Amino acid sequence: METNKKYMVVQIGCIECGVSSYPVGVYDTLEEANEAYEKHPSTWESEGGDGYVAIWVINEDNTIGSIE
């Protein structure tokens, strides 16, 4: 049985650097999420500090996990 997953792209900032954390978007496919991930600027470019962008899986039961 296939589960109905979504993929959330998030920016994880740095409280010491003042870089914000926020969801970039929620996508139906991993391919769409990867495209948004690739297009999102680095936190050094956008906010001048440390941080990173990640893709999380939102499972059918609304639990969140990492892509593997």
QUIQUITA-V822787 format. One line per field, one symbol per residue. psi: psi as a letter, one per 20 degrees, with the letter a starting at -180 (. if undefined). burial: 1 if it has 9 or more other C-alpha atoms within 8 Angstrom, else 0. A space follows every 10 residues. Layout:
psi: ???
burial: ???
This chain:
psi: ppqnqrpppq poaohhijpq pqpgrpqhqh ggghghghhp qqhgghjkaq arpqpqporh jjqprqq.
burial: 0000111111 1111000011 1011011101 0111011000 0111000011 1111111111 00000000
